[in-house]
Amino acid sequence: MKSGPDIVTFGCRLNAFESQVIRDHAASLDNAIIFNTCAVTAEAERQARQAIRRARRARPDAQIIVTGCAAQANTAAFAAMPEVDRVLGNSEKLRADSYKDGARIQVGDIMQAREIAGHLIEGFEGRARAFVQVQQGCDHRCTFCIIPFGRGNSRSVPVGDIVAQTRRLVENGYREIVLTGVDITSYGANLPGRPGLGQMARRLLKLVPELPRLRISSIDCIEIDADLMNLIADEPRLMPHLHLSLQSGDDMILKRMKRRHGRADAIAVCRAIRNARPDIVLGADLIAGFPTETDANFQRSLDLIGECGLTWLHVFPYSPRPGTPAARMPAVPKSLRRERAKRLRDAGAAAVEAFLDARIGRDADVLVESDGIGRTEHYAPIRADHGLTEGAIARLRVTGRSGGILTGRPAA
């Protein structure tokens, strides 16, 4: 019989990791629903509030606890909701005593936070791959982003702790690990010896030789150093798929975003990555309709998809966040933001179809997930319902494509 709270997770992989920490800390709360929120867009907050109201209607007697980035950055709004029993900040949610009797609002100054989720977790409910937190917070101040105010300043997990967590998950049957954080290419700046992300990942793979697959979550293209580039080039256990935080393809917009790279930097980095690992697949975050974006500015973002050879896109129509500099800039009409986002998504969908078609007839090593779907090394979805064990890695011959999903059969 199920016990413990129901946890509703919004947003990023870091939230998914922290939700598992929350699950362990709050295990004694049987009639509770915990919302681990996201603040990356205004829409993410709206969806969280909507889900909270639905939950209260469905379960009037449940204790509703709200935490995560939206609760940290916009505490008053969630505290004012009559459906909410308790609000916890991003630091407080990682402490077991926060789930015992205490103040209704427990939200500290995140900029003073120094701790990270040090609790070892055993696995992830309903997931075939596991996430390992390596870093928390962000020292940059992009003009559109509120996340530093939800996560605090950058701090890194010691390599030994990352190795211990990874080893525990591998012992429990996980065959693929995803390194996650807020700004993981800033990894190590606050640690003795300042080990970078590439150096840390190489040590991790050496110390956990039984781990067959490692992935890296979203990275800042301007922070890719020689160690990380060498790892991309010569480590076969690092999966040939990277996701880049690009946001725009226009230099003026990038400057107004307060990004630290230009269009030429993005193109050069993508070219260098492909030279290092010719079979790699690249994805990117792109924002459509940033304030002051003209048709010409937008066209450069659209062109960037082809010039960088991007496949897996995360496209966001710009969403103003109160308290950020971009929210005070001249806005692009919402309808135009949506239209531009659709054009970017359509270009991304065409790139995905072309990539998937190019995989037909080839073999792929597939991590088998739930519902008969798996993921190839390049993160392409493939139907893997051939009696294969969930969580296993199977070699499949790609036989075709059905929409955005490959089809396959066991390779000979």
NUGUFI-260090 format. One line per 2 residues: number of its first residue (from 1); for each residue x, z, y of N, C-alpha, C. Coordinates in steps of 0.05 Angstrom, whole numbers, plus 5000, padded with zeros to 4 digits. Layout:
NUM	X Z Y X Z Y X Z Y | ...;
***
This chain:
1	5017 5000 4976 5000 5000 5000 5018 5000 5025 | 5011 4984 5045 5027 4982 5069 5026 5008 5085;
3	5049 5016 5095 5050 5039 5113 5067 5032 5137 | 5066 5048 5157 5081 5043 5181 5065 5026 5201;
5	5076 5022 5224 5062 5008 5245 5061 4977 5240 | 5042 4964 5253 5043 4935 5255 5060 4929 5280;
7	5078 4910 5277 5095 4902 5300 5091 4873 5306 | 5084 4868 5331 5080 4841 5341 5104 4834 5359;
9	5119 4813 5351 5144 4806 5364 5140 4780 5380 | 5147 4781 5405 5147 4757 5422 5176 4750 5428;
11	5181 4724 5433 5207 4716 5444 5229 4711 5424 | 5253 4721 5431 5278 4712 5420 5285 4725 5393;
13	5307 4715 5382 5317 4726 5357 5327 4754 5360 | 5337 4761 5384 5346 4788 5389 5322 4807 5387;
15	5299 4799 5397 5275 4815 5394 5268 4818 5364 | 5271 4797 5349 5265 4798 5320 5283 4819 5306;
17	5309 4819 5314 5327 4840 5303 5318 4867 5311 | 5312 4871 5336 5305 4897 5346 5278 4906 5335;
19	5260 4888 5329 5234 4895 5317 5239 4908 5290 | 5259 4899 5275 5265 4912 5250 5276 4940 5254;
21	5292 4944 5274 5302 4971 5281 5278 4989 5288 | 5259 4978 5304 5235 4993 5311 5219 5000 5286;
23	5217 4981 5268 5201 4986 5243 5212 5010 5228 | 5238 5012 5227 5250 5034 5213 5246 5060 5228;
25	5250 5060 5254 5248 5084 5271 5219 5094 5272 | 5200 5076 5271 5172 5084 5275 5157 5084 5249;
27	5171 5087 5226 5158 5084 5200 5136 5104 5195 | 5136 5127 5209 5116 5148 5205 5090 5142 5219;
29	5089 5122 5236 5065 5116 5252 5048 5096 5236 | 5027 5106 5222 5011 5089 5205 4990 5073 5220;
31	4977 5086 5239 4955 5072 5253 4965 5065 5281 | 4985 5047 5282 4997 5040 5308 5003 5010 5309;
33	5002 4999 5332 5010 4971 5336 5031 4972 5359 | 5054 4960 5353 5076 4960 5373 5081 4931 5381;
35	5079 4926 5407 5083 4900 5418 5111 4899 5430 | 5129 4883 5419 5156 4879 5429 5156 4853 5446;
37	5154 4856 5472 5147 4834 5490 5171 4818 5499 | 5165 4795 5511 5185 4777 5523 5178 4773 5552;
39	5198 4769 5569 5194 4764 5597 5205 4738 5607 | 5213 4720 5589 5227 4696 5597 5210 4678 5615;
41	5184 4679 5611 5165 4664 5629 5141 4681 5635 | 5127 4674 5656 5102 4687 5663 5082 4684 5640;
43	5083 4660 5627 5065 4655 5605 5069 4674 5582 | 5095 4681 5577 5101 4700 5555 5088 4727 5561;
45	5089 4736 5586 5076 4761 5593 5046 4759 5590 | 5035 4737 5599 5006 4733 5597 4997 4734 5568;
47	5011 4721 5550 5004 4721 5522 5006 4749 5510 | 5026 4765 5519 5028 4792 5509 5004 4809 5518;
49	4996 4807 5543 4973 4822 5553 4948 4814 5538 | 4945 4788 5533 4921 4778 5519 4921 4789 5491;
51	4944 4790 5477 4946 4800 5450 4939 4830 5449 | 4948 4845 5469 4943 4873 5470 4913 4878 5473;
53	4900 4863 5490 4871 4867 5493 4856 4860 5467 | 4864 4839 5454 4851 4831 5428 4855 4854 5408;
55	4879 4864 5407 4885 4885 5387 4868 4910 5392 | 4864 4917 5418 4847 4941 5423 4818 4936 5415;
57	4808 4912 5420 4781 4906 5411 4778 4908 5381 | 4798 4898 5367 4797 4897 5337 4802 4924 5325;
59	4819 4941 5338 4826 4967 5326 4824 4988 5348 | 4800 4997 5355 4797 5015 5377 4810 5042 5373;
61	4816 5050 5348 4828 5076 5343 4858 5075 5341 | 4870 5052 5341 4899 5049 5338 4914 5059 5362;
63	4939 5069 5358 4957 5075 5380 4971 5049 5387 | 4970 5041 5413 4983 5016 5421 5007 5024 5439;
65	5030 5014 5429 5055 5019 5443 5066 4992 5452 | 5075 4991 5477 5086 4966 5488 5115 4970 5496;
67	5132 4952 5488 5160 4954 5494 5171 4926 5498 | 5198 4923 5500 5210 4897 5503 5215 4890 5533;
69	5224 4866 5537 5233 4858 5564 5211 4858 5585 | 5187 4850 5578 5166 4850 5598 5158 4879 5605;
71	5158 4897 5586 5152 4925 5591 5174 4938 5608 | 5199 4929 5604 5221 4940 5619 5220 4930 5648;
73	5216 4904 5652 5218 4892 5678 5192 4895 5694 | 5170 4899 5681 5144 4901 5695 5128 4924 5684;
75	5141 4947 5684 5129 4972 5672 5102 4978 5683 | 5099 4977 5709 5074 4986 5722 5050 4969 5712;
77	5054 4943 5708 5032 4926 5699 5022 4934 5672 | 5040 4940 5654 5031 4948 5626 5021 4977 5626;
79	5033 4994 5642 5023 5022 5643 4995 5023 5654 | 4988 5004 5671 4961 5004 5683 4940 4994 5664;
81	4947 4982 5642 4928 4971 5623 4914 4994 5608 | 4888 4996 5609 4874 5018 5595 4878 5017 5565;
83	4884 4993 5554 4888 4990 5525 4914 5003 5515 | 4933 5008 5533 4960 5016 5525 4962 5047 5525;
85	4973 5057 5503 4977 5086 5500 5005 5095 5509 | 5025 5078 5505 5052 5085 5511 5069 5061 5519;
87	5087 5064 5538 5105 5043 5546 5133 5053 5542 | 5149 5037 5527 5177 5044 5522 5196 5023 5533;
89	5218 5031 5546 5237 5012 5556 5254 5000 5533 | 5271 4981 5540 5288 4968 5520 5309 4986 5507;
91	5318 5006 5522 5336 5026 5510 5321 5046 5493 | 5298 5055 5504 5282 5075 5491 5271 5065 5464;
93	5265 5039 5462 5253 5029 5437 5272 5031 5413 | 5298 5034 5419 5318 5035 5397 5325 5063 5389;
95	5310 5083 5399 5314 5111 5393 5291 5121 5376 | 5297 5134 5354 5276 5144 5336 5258 5164 5349;
97	5270 5182 5367 5254 5203 5379 5233 5192 5399 | 5236 5167 5407 5216 5155 5426 5189 5152 5413;
99	5188 5151 5386 5163 5146 5372 5150 5172 5363 | 5161 5195 5371 5149 5221 5367 5133 5227 5392;
101	5120 5250 5392 5105 5257 5416 5123 5258 5441 | 5114 5247 5462 5130 5247 5487 5115 5235 5510;
103	5128 5231 5532 5115 5221 5555 5103 5193 5550 | 5081 5188 5564 5067 5162 5560 5085 5139 5569;
105	5101 5143 5590 5119 5122 5600 5147 5132 5597 | 5163 5118 5581 5191 5125 5577 5207 5099 5582;
107	5214 5095 5607 5229 5071 5615 5251 5080 5634 | 5276 5078 5624 5299 5086 5641 5311 5062 5656;
109	5332 5068 5671 5346 5047 5687 5363 5031 5668 | 5354 5006 5662 5368 4990 5643 5396 4983 5652;
111	5401 4983 5678 5428 4976 5688 5448 4998 5682 | 5438 5021 5674 5456 5043 5667 5461 5044 5636;
113	5447 5027 5622 5448 5027 5593 5476 5019 5583 | 5486 5033 5564 5512 5026 5551 5509 5023 5521;
115	5487 5033 5510 5484 5032 5481 5472 5005 5472 | 5475 5000 5446 5463 4977 5433 5451 4987 5407;
117	5437 4969 5393 5424 4977 5368 5444 4982 5346 | 5453 5007 5343 5473 5013 5323 5462 5019 5295;
119	5436 5019 5293 5423 5026 5268 5426 5003 5247 | 5436 5010 5224 5439 4989 5202 5411 4984 5190;
121	5404 4958 5189 5378 4951 5177 5383 4937 5150 | 5362 4939 5133 5365 4930 5106 5356 4901 5103;
123	5338 4891 5121 5328 4864 5118 5307 4858 5138 | 5295 4835 5136 5274 4826 5155 5249 4818 5139;
125	5228 4831 5146 5203 4826 5132 5193 4798 5136 | 5189 4784 5114 5178 4756 5115 5198 4735 5124;
127	5224 4741 5124 5244 4721 5132 5265 4717 5111 | 5273 4692 5108 5294 4685 5088 5322 4688 5101;
129	5324 4685 5127 5350 4688 5141 5349 4714 5156 | 5373 4725 5162 5374 4750 5176 5389 4747 5203;
131	5382 4763 5222 5394 4763 5248 5412 4787 5251 | 5435 4783 5264 5453 4805 5269 5459 4806 5299;
133	5453 4828 5312 5459 4830 5340 5489 4834 5345 | 5500 4818 5362 5529 4820 5368 5534 4827 5397;
135	5513 4824 5414 5517 4828 5442 5489 4833 5455 | 5490 4846 5478 5465 4853 5492 5470 4850 5522;
137	5449 4843 5537 5451 4842 5566 5465 4817 5576 | 5466 4815 5603 5478 4791 5616 5488 4799 5644;
139	5513 4790 5649 5525 4795 5675 5520 4773 5696 | 5508 4751 5687 5503 4728 5705 5475 4732 5719;
141	5472 4718 5740 5447 4721 5756 5436 4693 5763 | 5427 4679 5742 5414 4653 5747 5389 4659 5764;
143	5383 4641 5783 5363 4647 5803 5334 4647 5792 | 5330 4635 5768 5304 4634 5756 5299 4656 5736;
145	5319 4672 5729 5318 4689 5706 5315 4718 5712 | 5297 4731 5698 5292 4760 5702 5304 4776 5679;
147	5315 4762 5659 5324 4776 5634 5345 4798 5640 | 5364 4794 5658 5383 4816 5662 5369 4842 5671;
149	5345 4840 5684 5331 4863 5692 5314 4876 5669 | 5313 4861 5647 5300 4872 5624 5321 4881 5603;
151	5345 4870 5605 5365 4876 5585 5390 4891 5595 | 5394 4891 5622 5417 4904 5632 5442 4887 5632;
153	5465 4900 5636 5491 4885 5637 5501 4880 5609 | 5520 4861 5607 5530 4853 5581 5547 4875 5568;
155	5542 4879 5542 5557 4897 5526 5558 4886 5497 | 5579 4891 5483 5584 4878 5457 5585 4898 5435;
157	5578 4889 5411 5579 4905 5387 5607 4903 5375 | 5620 4925 5369 5647 4924 5356 5647 4907 5331;
159	5668 4893 5326 5670 4875 5302 5664 4891 5277 | 5675 4915 5274 5670 4930 5250 5641 4935 5244;
161	5625 4940 5265 5597 4945 5262 5583 4919 5253 | 5591 4896 5265 5580 4871 5257 5585 4865 5228;
163	5610 4870 5219 5617 4865 5191 5601 4883 5173 | 5598 4909 5180 5582 4927 5163 5553 4918 5161;
165	5541 4910 5183 5513 4901 5182 5511 4876 5166 | 5529 4857 5170 5528 4832 5155 5531 4837 5125;
167	5550 4854 5118 5555 4860 5090 5531 4872 5077 | 5517 4890 5091 5493 4903 5081 5471 4882 5075;
169	5468 4864 5094 5447 4843 5090 5454 4824 5067 | 5479 4817 5065 5488 4799 5043 5484 4813 5016;
171	5490 4839 5015 5486 4854 4990 5456 4855 4983 | 5439 4853 5003 5410 4854 4998 5398 4826 4994;
173	5416 4806 4990 5407 4780 4982 5405 4758 5003 | 5412 4764 5028 5410 4744 5049 5434 4725 5047;
175	5428 4699 5049 5449 4678 5045 5456 4665 5072 | 5441 4671 5092 5447 4660 5118 5443 4681 5140;
177	5462 4683 5158 5462 4702 5180 5463 4687 5206 | 5447 4696 5225 5448 4685 5252 5458 4706 5271;
179	5480 4700 5285 5490 4718 5305 5474 4715 5331 | 5464 4737 5341 5446 4735 5364 5452 4755 5386;
181	5443 4749 5410 5446 4766 5433 5434 4752 5457 | 5439 4762 5480 5429 4750 5505 5447 4729 5516;
183	5473 4735 5516 5493 4716 5526 5518 4718 5508 | 5515 4708 5483 5535 4715 5463 5563 4702 5468;
185	5564 4681 5485 5591 4671 5491 5606 4689 5510 | 5593 4710 5520 5608 4730 5536 5618 4753 5517;
187	5614 4749 5491 5621 4770 5472 5650 4780 5476 | 5653 4806 5474 5679 4819 5473 5692 4827 5499;
189	5680 4820 5522 5692 4825 5548 5696 4855 5553 | 5679 4872 5541 5681 4901 5545 5694 4915 5522;
191	5705 4901 5502 5717 4913 5479 5748 4913 5481 | 5761 4932 5467 5790 4932 5467 5801 4905 5456;
193	5820 4894 5470 5832 4868 5462 5816 4844 5470 | 5791 4848 5480 5773 4827 5489 5771 4804 5469;
195	5763 4809 5444 5760 4788 5424 5736 4770 5433 | 5740 4744 5433 5718 4725 5440 5700 4720 5416;
197	5678 4705 5421 5659 4699 5400 5672 4685 5377 | 5688 4665 5382 5701 4650 5360 5719 4667 5344;
199	5735 4684 5357 5753 4702 5342 5737 4722 5325 | 5716 4733 5337 5699 4752 5322 5686 4739 5298;
201	5675 4714 5301 5662 4701 5279 5681 4694 5257 | 5706 4686 5264 5725 4680 5244 5733 4705 5228;
203	5736 4728 5242 5742 4753 5228 5719 4761 5210 | 5694 4757 5219 5671 4764 5203 5670 4748 5177;
205	5675 4722 5179 5675 4705 5155 5697 4712 5136 | 5720 4720 5147 5742 4728 5130 5736 4754 5115;
207	5723 4773 5129 5718 4799 5118 5693 4800 5101 | 5676 4780 5103 5652 4778 5086 5652 4751 5072;
209	5671 4747 5053 5674 4720 5041 5650 4711 5025 | 5633 4731 5017 5610 4724 5001 5587 4713 5018;
211	5589 4712 5044 5569 4701 5061 5572 4670 5062 | 5552 4655 5051 5555 4626 5050 5549 4611 5076;
213	5531 4622 5093 5522 4607 5117 5521 4625 5141 | 5533 4616 5163 5532 4630 5188 5522 4611 5210;
215	5504 4621 5226 5494 4606 5250 5500 4622 5275 | 5502 4608 5297 5505 4620 5323 5481 4612 5340;
217	5469 4632 5353 5445 4626 5369 5454 4614 5396 | 5436 4612 5415 5441 4597 5439 5466 4606 5454;
219	5482 4586 5463 5508 4592 5476 5509 4577 5503 | 5526 4588 5521 5530 4576 5547 5553 4556 5544;
221	5548 4531 5551 5568 4510 5546 5594 4515 5560 | 5593 4527 5584 5618 4531 5600 5635 4553 5589;
223	5625 4569 5571 5640 4592 5560 5651 4586 5532 | 5649 4561 5522 5661 4554 5497 5691 4552 5500;
225	5706 4571 5487 5735 4571 5490 5748 4558 5466 | 5775 4557 5466 5790 4543 5445 5785 4556 5418;
227	5782 4582 5416 5777 4595 5390 5751 4586 5379 | 5730 4585 5395 5704 4577 5385 5704 4548 5378;
229	5717 4531 5394 5719 4502 5387 5734 4498 5361 | 5755 4513 5356 5769 4511 5331 5752 4519 5308;
231	5736 4540 5312 5718 4549 5291 5698 4528 5284 | 5687 4515 5304 5668 4493 5300 5681 4471 5284;
233	5706 4466 5290 5720 4443 5277 5727 4448 5248 | 5735 4473 5241 5748 4476 5215 5735 4497 5197;
235	5712 4508 5204 5699 4527 5187 5673 4516 5175 | 5674 4508 5149 5651 4496 5137 5627 4515 5134;
237	5632 4541 5133 5610 4560 5131 5594 4564 5157 | 5606 4555 5179 5591 4554 5204 5573 4529 5204;
239	5547 4533 5206 5529 4510 5203 5532 4490 5226 | 5530 4464 5220 5534 4443 5240 5510 4440 5258;
241	5503 4461 5272 5480 4460 5291 5485 4481 5313 | 5486 4471 5338 5490 4489 5360 5468 4484 5381;
243	5459 4506 5394 5439 4504 5415 5452 4513 5441 | 5450 4495 5461 5464 4500 5486 5444 4507 5509;
245	5452 4526 5525 5437 4533 5549 5445 4514 5572 | 5431 4492 5575 5437 4472 5595 5419 4473 5619;
247	5393 4475 5615 5372 4480 5635 5366 4455 5653 | 5386 4440 5661 5381 4416 5678 5404 4397 5674;
249	5399 4371 5681 5420 4351 5681 5428 4342 5709 | 5418 4357 5729 5424 4348 5757 5441 4369 5771;
251	5462 4360 5784 5481 4379 5796 5469 4396 5818 | 5452 4385 5835 5440 4400 5856 5422 4422 5845;
253	5406 4415 5825 5388 4434 5813 5404 4456 5799 | 5425 4448 5785 5442 4468 5771 5454 4487 5792;
255	5462 4477 5815 5473 4494 5836 5451 4513 5846 | 5427 4504 5850 5405 4521 5859 5397 4541 5838;
257	5401 4534 5813 5396 4553 5791 5418 4574 5789 | 5441 4569 5803 5465 4586 5802 5477 4586 5774;
259	5475 4562 5761 5489 4558 5736 5519 4554 5742 | 5536 4558 5722 5565 4556 5726 5576 4530 5715;
261	5559 4511 5707 5569 4485 5698 5555 4463 5713 | 5567 4439 5713 5554 4416 5725 5547 4396 5703;
263	5534 4374 5711 5526 4354 5692 5550 4343 5676 | 5572 4337 5690 5596 4327 5677 5607 4346 5656;
265	5605 4372 5663 5615 4393 5644 5598 4392 5618 | 5572 4390 5621 5555 4389 5597 5561 4365 5580;
267	5564 4342 5592 5570 4318 5577 5597 4320 5563 | 5617 4330 5578 5643 4333 5566 5644 4353 5543;
269	5630 4375 5546 5629 4395 5524 5616 4383 5499 | 5593 4369 5503 5580 4357 5480 5598 4336 5466;
271	5613 4321 5482 5631 4301 5471 5653 4316 5455 | 5664 4337 5466 5685 4352 5453 5675 4365 5427;
273	5651 4375 5427 5640 4387 5402 5637 4365 5381 | 5627 4342 5389 5624 4320 5369 5651 4311 5358;
275	5671 4310 5375 5698 4303 5366 5708 4323 5346 | 5702 4348 5351 5711 4370 5333 5695 4370 5307;
277	5669 4363 5308 5652 4365 5284 5633 4341 5286 | 5640 4318 5276 5624 4294 5280 5596 4296 5269;
279	5591 4312 5249 5564 4314 5237 5546 4334 5251 | 5555 4346 5273 5540 4368 5285 5515 4357 5299;
281	5494 4374 5300 5470 4368 5314 5467 4388 5337 | 5460 4378 5360 5459 4395 5384 5430 4397 5394;
283	5424 4421 5403 5398 4426 5416 5404 4438 5443 | 5383 4441 5459 5387 4452 5486 5361 4463 5498;
285	5364 4482 5516 5343 4491 5533 5342 4474 5559 | 5318 4465 5566 5315 4450 5591 5291 4460 5606;
287	5293 4463 5632 5271 4471 5649 5261 4447 5665 | 5235 4443 5664 5223 4421 5679 5209 4432 5704;
289	5214 4418 5727 5200 4425 5751 5210 4449 5765 | 5237 4454 5763 5249 4475 5779 5244 4470 5809;
291	5241 4492 5825 5236 4488 5854 5255 4467 5866 | 5244 4451 5883 5257 4429 5898 5264 4405 5880;
293	5258 4405 5854 5265 4383 5837 5250 4357 5845 | 5265 4337 5851 5254 4311 5858 5251 4294 5833;
295	5239 4270 5835 5238 4252 5813 5266 4244 5804 | 5284 4240 5823 5311 4232 5815 5326 4255 5801;
297	5322 4280 5811 5334 4303 5797 5324 4304 5769 | 5297 4301 5766 5286 4303 5739 5296 4281 5721;
299	5299 4257 5731 5308 4235 5715 5336 4240 5703 | 5352 4254 5718 5379 4261 5707 5377 4280 5684;
301	5357 4298 5684 5353 4316 5661 5343 4299 5637 | 5325 4281 5643 5314 4264 5621 5337 4247 5609;
303	5354 4236 5626 5376 4219 5617 5397 4236 5601 | 5399 4262 5608 5418 4279 5595 5413 4281 5564;
305	5388 4278 5556 5382 4280 5528 5397 4259 5512 | 5397 4235 5522 5412 4213 5509 5441 4215 5513;
307	5450 4222 5537 5478 4223 5543 5493 4245 5528 | 5479 4267 5522 5491 4289 5507 5484 4287 5477;
309	5466 4268 5470 5458 4266 5442 5443 4291 5432 | 5424 4301 5449 5409 4325 5442 5386 4319 5423;
311	5382 4337 5404 5361 4333 5384 5339 4355 5386 | 5347 4380 5381 5327 4401 5381 5325 4413 5409;
313	5302 4408 5423 5299 4417 5450 5279 4440 5452 | 5286 4460 5469 5267 4480 5478 5261 4473 5508;
315	5238 4464 5513 5230 4455 5540 5211 4475 5552 | 5217 4483 5577 5200 4503 5591 5192 4491 5618;
317	5166 4488 5623 5159 4482 5651 5166 4507 5668 | 5178 4502 5691 5187 4525 5707 5165 4545 5712;
319	5171 4570 5709 5152 4592 5712 5163 4612 5732 | 5152 4615 5756 5163 4633 5775 5161 4662 5766;
321	5184 4676 5769 5184 4705 5762 5188 4721 5788 | 5168 4737 5795 5171 4753 5820 5197 4769 5820;
323	5210 4770 5843 5235 4785 5845 5260 4768 5840 | 5256 4743 5832 5279 4725 5829 5282 4706 5853;
325	5306 4698 5859 5310 4680 5883 5294 4654 5880 | 5292 4643 5857 5279 4617 5853 5249 4619 5861;
327	5237 4643 5857 5209 4646 5864 5203 4642 5893 | 5224 4644 5910 5221 4641 5939 5228 4613 5948;
329	5236 4595 5930 5243 4568 5936 5217 4550 5937 | 5218 4528 5951 5195 4510 5951 5187 4500 5923;
331	5162 4505 5916 5154 4500 5888 5146 4471 5884 | 5150 4462 5860 5139 4436 5850 5111 4442 5840;
333	5091 4424 5846 5064 4429 5837 5063 4434 5807 | 5046 4452 5799 5044 4460 5770 5037 4435 5753;
335	5020 4418 5762 5013 4395 5746 5037 4377 5741 | 5054 4374 5761 5078 4358 5759 5098 4371 5740;
337	5100 4398 5741 5118 4412 5723 5109 4406 5694 | 5083 4408 5689 5073 4403 5662 5078 4374 5653;
339	5074 4355 5671 5078 4327 5665 5107 4322 5658 | 5125 4333 5673 5154 4330 5668 5162 4343 5642;
341	5150 4367 5637 5156 4380 5611 5148 4363 5588 | 5124 4350 5590 5115 4333 5569 5134 4310 5564;
343	5144 4298 5586 5162 4275 5583 5188 4284 5569 | 5198 4308 5576 5222 4318 5562 5216 4323 5532;
345	5193 4335 5527 5186 4341 5499 5182 4315 5483 | 5170 4295 5495 5166 4269 5482 5193 4257 5475;
347	5212 4258 5494 5239 4248 5489 5253 4263 5466 | 5248 4290 5466 5260 4306 5445 5247 4300 5418;
349	5221 4295 5417 5207 4288 5392 5218 4262 5381 | 5223 4243 5399 5234 4217 5390 5262 4220 5378;
351	5278 4238 5391 5305 4243 5381 5304 4257 5354 | 5285 4275 5350 5282 4288 5324 5274 4268 5303;
353	5255 4251 5308 5246 4231 5288 5270 4213 5280 | 5285 4204 5300 5308 4187 5294 5329 4202 5277;
355	5333 4227 5283 5352 4243 5268 5342 4247 5239 | 5317 4254 5236 5306 4259 5209 5306 4233 5193;
357	5300 4210 5205 5300 4185 5190 5329 4179 5180 | 5348 4187 5196 5376 4181 5188 5386 4198 5165;
359	5371 4220 5159 5378 4238 5137 5368 4228 5110 | 5349 4209 5110 5336 4200 5086 5357 4186 5068;
361	5357 4194 5042 5376 4183 5023 5401 4200 5020 | 5404 4221 5037 5427 4238 5036 5420 4264 5022;
363	5440 4279 5013 5436 4305 5002 5439 4326 5024 | 5425 4348 5020 5426 4370 5039 5426 4397 5024;
365	5441 4416 5035 5440 4443 5024 5419 4458 5040 | 5399 4468 5026 5374 4478 5039 5371 4508 5033;
367	5367 4523 5055 5359 4551 5052 5329 4551 5048 | 5320 4560 5025 5291 4560 5018 5277 4582 5032;
369	5256 4576 5047 5241 4596 5062 5213 4598 5050 | 5195 4610 5065 5168 4614 5055 5151 4589 5057;
371	5129 4589 5043 5110 4567 5044 5122 4540 5035 | 5142 4541 5018 5154 4516 5007 5170 4500 5027;
373	5177 4512 5050 5193 4498 5070 5221 4510 5071 | 5241 4494 5074 5268 4504 5077 5281 4492 5101;
375	5306 4499 5107 5321 4489 5129 5348 4478 5119 | 5354 4454 5127 5380 4442 5120 5402 4455 5137;
377	5427 4446 5132 5450 4456 5147 5445 4450 5177 | 5432 4428 5183 5428 4419 5211 5402 4431 5223;
379	5390 4450 5209 5366 4464 5217 5341 4446 5216 | 5343 4424 5201 5319 4407 5198 5301 4419 5177;
381	5274 4420 5183 5256 4430 5163 5252 4410 5140 | 5250 4420 5116 5247 4402 5093 5229 4416 5073;
383	5211 4401 5061 5193 4413 5041 5209 4417 5015 | 5209 4443 5007 5226 4450 4984 5210 4465 4963;
385	5185 4456 4959 5167 4470 4940 5170 4458 4912 | 5194 4463 4900 5199 4453 4873 5205 4476 4854;
387	5191 4498 4858 5196 4522 4842 5221 4536 4849 | 5232 4531 4873 5257 4543 4882 5252 4571 4892;
389	5271 4588 4888 5269 4616 4896 5273 4620 4926 | 5254 4634 4939 5257 4639 4967 5282 4654 4973;
391	5297 4645 4993 5322 4658 5000 5346 4645 4987 | 5342 4628 4967 5364 4615 4953 5373 4590 4969;
393	5397 4580 4963 5407 4555 4975 5406 4534 4953 | 5392 4513 4958 5389 4492 4937 5398 4465 4949;
395	5410 4448 4932 5417 4421 4940 5394 4402 4935 | 5384 4389 4956 5362 4371 4953 5370 4343 4963;
397	5359 4323 4950 5362 4296 4960 5338 4290 4978 | 5344 4282 5003 5323 4276 5022 5310 4249 5015;
399	5284 4250 5011 5270 4225 5001 5252 4212 5022 | 5246 4227 5044 5228 4215 5064 5222 4235 5086;
401	5203 4228 5102 5195 4245 5124 5165 4244 5127 | 5153 4267 5131 5124 4270 5136 5121 4283 5163;
403	5116 4267 5184 5115 4279 5211 5143 4289 5218 | 5144 4314 5225 5169 4326 5233 5183 4341 5211;
405	5175 4337 5186 5186 4352 5163 5197 4332 5143 | 5221 4337 5134 5233 4320 5113 5220 4327 5086;
407	5221 4308 5068 5213 4313 5040 5238 4309 5023 | 5238 4323 5000 5261 4321 4983 5255 4329 4954;
409	5275 4325 4937 5274 4333 4909 5301 4343 4902 | 5302 4360 4881 5329 4369 4872 5349 4347 4867;
411	5372 4349 4879 5392 4329 4875 5402 4328 4847 | 5410 4305 4838 5420 4302 4810 5447 4317 4807;
***
